[in-house]
Amino acid sequence: MVTWKRNGSSLLSYKGGNKETSKLNYSERIMWKYSPDSDHALCIYPVNLGDEGNYVCEIVNSEGNFWVFSSLTVIVPPTVTLTHDKRRVAVCQASAAKPAADISWIPANNHSTEEEFHHPDGTVTRVSYFGWANSALPNVTCLVTHPATNQTLHMDL
């Protein structure tokens, strides 16, 4: 018998003797990755932030009880925008990322400032401001670095 659990609550169960599969905590997104006869891997699709946490696979057979522990961390790529205002300030925003994205500028600017906003779902929005009012620069590039994706946005000034 194989059972997947999260937070003490059973998700899926499979009894090999009679090949019986059941979803104990019903969800259309949680299923066996392959056939539970040959592979006990869990599949969650599409994954969302609420799926983050610790999972336990309990296997019971004639040899005894065995547990496999897995931790799921959900990474969310940012939505990136690059705009400017009337005061000649470029604004690069990396919205709703998990973890927070890093923002840098080309050319490098010691006078850029940054704000960070934490959202209830665990995501973070970072906003970086690049002032070029006293500059003859023809353009600016915003670099956004994140474990899920790296993006480069270019804007003519």
N, C-alpha and C positions, 0 to 999 in steps of 0.2 A: 504494500500500500504506500502511496506517495501523497502527501498533503502539503500545499503551500499556504503559509499563514503570514499575516501582517498585523502587527499590534495585537497579537493574541487571537485574531479573528481569522477563521479559515476562508480561503479564497477558492481553491480548486482541490479536488481529491480524485485519486485514481486507484482502483482496486484491480490488481493484475490478474487475480484468479478468475474473475468473471468479466474482466475488461470493462468495468463500470466506471464511467467518468461523471463527476457531478461538480457543478458550480455552487459552492456553499454560500458564498457572499456574492450574489449575482452581479455581474457586470459584463456588458457586451465587449468591453475593451480588454478584458483579462482572459487569456486562453493558453493552451499548451502551444509552445513554439512549433513542435513537430508532433509526432505521435507519442503519447505517454508510454507506450509499449517499449520504445527504444530510447527515448530522450525525455528527461524530466524537466527540461528548460521551460521557464515561464515567459510568456510574451504579453506585454502591455502596449496596446496600440489603439489610438494615439496616446502617448504618455502625456501627462500634465503635471503641474506643480503639486497637486494634491497626492500624487502617487509617490512622492519622495518619502523615504523612510527605510526601515529595516524589514527584511523579508526572511522567512525561515522555511526551508524545505525539509520536511520530516519523512524519512524513508523507514518503513518497518518491513522486515523480511525475516526469514528463518535464522539469520545471523544475529538479529537484534534490532535496536533502534538507532538510527543515524540522523544527524542534523547538519544541514548546510546553511550557513548564514550569509546573506547578501545585503549590501547597503546600496540603495538607489539614490543618486544625486541627479537632479534635473538641471540641465544647463539651458538657458534661454538666450538666444542671440538678440542683440539690440536692434531697434529700428533707428536708422541714422538719417539725420537731416543736416543740411548746411545752408544757412540763410545769412542775411545781413540786414542791418537797420539803417536809418537815415543818418545816424551819428558815425557811420563808417566803422561799425563793430560787426565782425563776422561771428556767427553763433553756430557752433557745432553741437548737436544734441544726439546722445545715444540713449534711447528710451527703453524702459521696461526690460532691462537685461538682468540675468542672474548667472554668475556674479556680475558686479558692476563692470562696465567697459572702461578702458583707459583711452584718453583723448590726448593727442599731441598735434603740433602744428609744424608745417614747413612753409616758410622759414621758421626756425625756433623763435619763440617770443617769450621773454622774461616777464612781460607785462600782461600775459593772459591770466584770466581768473576763471574759477570753476565753482559750480554749485552741484549739490547732490541731493536727490529726493528719494526717500525710501517709501515704497508702496506696501500696503497691507498684505499683498500676496508674496512678498519676499523679493520682488524685483526692485531694481534701482535705475533711476534716470540720472545721467550726468550731463551737465551743460557747461561748455567751455566758451569763453568770450575772448576774441582776439581783436584788439583795437589797432586800426591802421590809419587813423585820422592824420597823423603826422608822418606818413610814410609814402614813398614813391613806388611801393611794390605794385606790380601789375596784377598779381594773383596770389592766392593763398590755398594751401592744401590742408585738409583736416584728416588725420590718421586715427582710426578707431580700431583698437586692439581688444580682442575678446577670445576666450577659448573656443567658442563655437564658430567664429568667423572674424576675418580682418577686412576692413573696408577703408578705401581711400576716396575722399570726395574733394573735388577741385572746383574753385570758384574764381572767376575773373573779377577783379576789383575795378 
